[in-house]
């Protein structure tokens, strides 16, 4: 794992990406309270596969049919998660 400041990252961009490509985690600190991770993105990450499209359509159909739940508060959400 490597953690860099913004200045270090700007000076070492190519080697930072090489580390990520080699499987290492690289984090960039921006100020004192923000940290970002560099992750590779593959073409498959940007595409909707036929399987995913079918799942999305099924969910839309179930929503149209009134199947699903409606949670109106954090408490309702927590109770629902606890019930799982």
TISE-789518 format. One record per residue: residue in three letters; z, x, y of N, C-alpha, C, O in turn. Coordinates in steps of 0.001 Angstrom, whole numbers, plus 500000, padded with zeros to 6 digits. Each point is the difference from the previous one (the first is absolute). Layout:
<recs>
- resn;n_c3;n_c1;n_c2;ca_c3;ca_c1;ca_c2;c_c3;c_c1;c_c2;o_c3;o_c1;o_c2
- ala;Z;X;Y;Z;X;Y;Z;X;Y;Z;X;Y
...
</recs>
This chain:
<recs>
- resn;n_c3;n_c1;n_c2;ca_c3;ca_c1;ca_c2;c_c3;c_c1;c_c2;o_c3;o_c1;o_c2
- unk;500000;500842;498830;500000;499158;501170;500000;500888;501234;500740;500981;500080
- unk;498422;498660;500875;499919;500748;501251;500214;499035;501154;499433;498907;500018
- unk;501378;501495;500935;500213;499221;501210;499608;500861;501188;500461;501131;500152
- unk;498679;498308;500683;499479;500744;501148;500292;499259;501301;500126;498776;500016
- unk;499979;501976;501065;500014;499379;501323;498557;499675;500361;499071;500463;499338
- unk;500743;498750;501700;498639;499701;500456;499270;501278;500384;498817;500153;499697
- unk;501865;500753;500957;499379;501266;500417;499552;500808;498793;498888;500528;499974
- unk;501990;499568;499017;499637;500730;498780;498827;499337;499293;499103;500681;499504
- unk;500905;497980;500450;498905;499292;499342;498672;500271;500702;498995;500282;499349
- unk;501004;499631;501987;498766;500251;500747;499467;501407;499718;498789;500208;499932
- unk;502103;500733;499909;499589;501383;499752;499574;500244;498552;499301;500971;499710
- unk;501121;498150;499387;499768;500220;498569;499409;498777;499302;500347;499715;498854
- unk;498781;499574;501815;499458;498765;499415;499314;500245;498668;500292;499317;499019
- unk;498810;501639;500934;499224;500222;498776;500913;500327;498824;499833;499447;498913
- unk;501129;501447;501296;500888;500357;498891;500910;498829;499628;500389;499866;498839
- unk;499953;499287;502129;500807;498815;499696;499231;499057;499084;500552;499486;499027
- unk;498189;500289;501280;499181;499131;499150;499777;500631;498624;499973;499297;498989
- unk;499867;502025;500973;499857;500697;498711;501247;499796;499139;499894;499817;498787
- unk;501277;500215;501831;501245;499778;499255;500056;498587;499424;500394;499799;498852
- unk;499209;499237;501958;499983;498608;499521;499020;499875;498839;500309;499368;498990
- unk;498515;501229;501150;498999;499952;498924;500522;500636;498718;499579;499627;498905
- unk;501338;501333;501225;500583;500663;498834;501186;499221;499428;500618;500430;499026
- unk;499697;498427;501581;501067;499163;499469;501344;500130;500697;500976;499375;499585
- unk;499084;501426;501467;501259;500195;500712;500192;498885;501035;499029;499479;500548
- unk;502217;500168;499709;500318;499043;501050;500098;500754;501326;500692;501014;500097
- unk;498611;498483;500918;500053;500614;501325;500423;498933;500992;499382;498940;500094
- unk;501684;501353;500648;500525;499088;501008;499900;500651;501370;500139;501215;500140
- unk;499618;497958;500864;499888;500488;501370;501056;499291;500838;500048;498772;500055
- unk;500787;502018;500590;501008;499440;500900;499400;499857;501393;499431;500941;500553
- unk;500711;497869;499993;499567;499744;501377;501249;499646;500787;500511;498884;499908
- unk;499961;502051;500844;501268;499806;500691;501138;500056;498996;499874;500601;498934
- unk;501226;498772;501413;501169;500066;499130;500124;498815;499064;500729;500077;499011
- unk;498579;498827;501271;500241;498797;499218;498789;499483;499236;500111;498996;499297
- unk;498763;501643;500815;498796;499540;499306;499502;501065;499042;499868;501171;500358
- unk;499857;498401;498414;499417;500896;498999;498823;499296;499354;500082;498813;499684
- unk;498838;501897;500119;498787;499457;499403;499642;500815;498760;500282;501196;499929
- unk;499101;498152;499110;499559;500668;498780;498482;500068;499997;499327;499069;500443
- unk;500145;502020;499061;498546;500119;499815;499708;499597;498562;500579;500551;499063
- unk;498527;498492;500768;499604;499591;498657;498476;499956;499918;499339;499614;500964
- unk;500102;500777;497896;498553;499911;499854;499577;498548;499768;500726;499224;499378
- unk;498115;500428;501119;499452;498662;499801;498690;500143;499248;499100;500728;500421
- unk;500805;498570;498462;498786;500029;499184;499126;498797;500368;500489;499030;500579
- unk;498234;501033;499089;499100;498871;500267;500516;498718;499372;499865;498924;500582
- unk;500731;501184;498222;500517;498817;499313;501136;499338;500771;500227;498798;499861
- unk;500481;501971;500946;501105;499451;500790;499504;499088;501105;500757;499177;500514
- unk;497985;500962;499854;499448;499247;501121;499149;498814;499567;499516;499244;500843
- unk;500302;500588;497875;499117;498955;499496;500798;498910;499293;501054;500251;499415
- unk;498423;498554;500655;500588;498891;499251;499205;499879;498713;498815;499669;500011
- unk;501851;500602;498891;499350;499943;498694;499788;498539;499605;500644;499113;500559
- unk;498474;500630;498498;499824;498621;499535;501307;499395;499466;500260;498811;500181
- unk;500549;502013;499167;501279;499501;499478;500933;499585;501131;500642;498952;499928
- unk;499431;501873;501118;500847;499667;501145;499464;498766;500719;500779;499141;500414
- unk;497898;500759;499742;499404;498831;500649;500347;498727;499232;500273;498966;500611
- unk;499720;501099;498059;500346;498836;499180;501468;499616;500199;500323;498815;500078
- unk;500564;502177;500004;501418;499712;500227;500221;499375;501378;500804;499080;500146
- unk;498490;501414;500846;500119;499442;501350;499519;498557;500012;500652;499137;500588
- unk;498222;500591;498774;499477;498629;499964;500944;499079;499255;500197;498858;500415
- unk;500398;501612;498487;500960;499191;499250;501199;499666;500888;500458;498858;500010
- unk;500052;502116;500728;501132;499768;500897;499641;499012;501095;500817;499150;500352
- unk;497978;500944;500193;499558;499046;501031;499927;498583;499440;500408;499040;500654
- unk;499070;500845;498136;499899;498679;499372;501389;499417;499756;500238;498824;500275
- unk;500673;501988;499212;501365;499527;499774;500656;499576;501311;500745;499020;500030
- unk;498986;501704;501049;500544;499633;501304;499448;498651;500453;500743;499154;500497
- unk;497945;500649;499327;499379;498715;500376;500580;498847;499197;500099;498879;500499
- unk;500283;501392;498261;500564;498970;499123;501489;499775;500247;500624;499173;499335
- unk;499943;501560;501617;501406;499822;500314;500945;500739;499078;501213;499797;500049
- unk;498237;501056;499116;500850;500794;499116;500512;501198;500787;499231;500689;500671
- unk;502019;499544;499244;500584;501124;500729;501317;499584;500595;500470;498881;499795
- unk;500112;502018;500935;501284;499714;500626;499910;500321;501482;499142;500765;500441
- unk;501752;498639;500306;500076;500253;501430;501429;500424;500313;500951;499272;499713
- unk;499190;501882;500864;501316;500521;500349;500074;500081;501524;499153;500619;500644
- unk;501868;498750;499917;500073;499897;501453;501067;500867;500641;500144;500003;501223
- unk;500595;500721;497982;501021;500872;500572;500235;501187;499070;499583;500007;498841
- unk;501084;500971;501697;500330;501169;499189;500928;499604;498851;499858;500498;498883
- unk;501091;498604;501395;500920;499551;498954;499248;499339;498859;500286;500270;498834
- unk;498747;498860;501489;499191;499358;498953;499249;501039;499191;499916;499903;498775
- unk;499543;501084;501904;499254;501047;499313;500918;500784;499065;499636;500255;498852
- unk;501545;500127;501622;500916;500756;499164;500461;499197;498791;500124;500541;498901
- unk;500130;498168;501301;500392;499149;498863;498864;499920;498977;500238;500030;498793
- unk;498526;499869;501704;498865;499917;499088;499864;501300;499210;499811;499970;498785
- unk;500286;501184;501906;499902;501283;499294;501127;500147;498983;499780;500486;498891
- unk;501425;499096;501486;501128;500101;499078;499790;499139;498763;500531;500315;498935
- unk;498708;498610;501186;499775;499110;498873;498991;500554;498990;499888;499494;498884
- unk;499399;501521;501508;498962;500567;499108;500593;500824;498895;499268;500540;499172
</recs>
